[in-house]
């Protein structure tokens, strides 16, 4: 689970830089069907991520970042809550895994940026367009 991995890293890393302090102080919203409480600074857990994120998006004038699974992203795209998708395309073929984009509804995206990194990874940013039916 993303929450457990992020919490384990950012609460124990020896890096004492600004990023560690930022990640530990940042308000966090965890989407979970199994966890009901969190013990990491400023963390709230919800079983209804669409409602919780809709409420935050309506009241906050800040960028909201989502780190998570293909299923989570698909539900947020379906609800119209995603303004931008950032993907890291890593030049490794694993031969298995969960597809990031689910079968079903066609969704077009507009490329906002493509940035190659020295290790061969390409960071891409897309804006989702209206759903084609």
Secondary structure, DSSP 8 states (H G I E B T S, - for coil): -HHHHHHHHHHH-S--SHHHHHHHHS-EEEE-SS-----STTEEEES-HHHHHHHHHHH--S-------HHHHHHHHHTT--S-EEEEE-S---S----SS-SSSEEEEEEEEEEE-TTS-EEEEEEEEEEE-
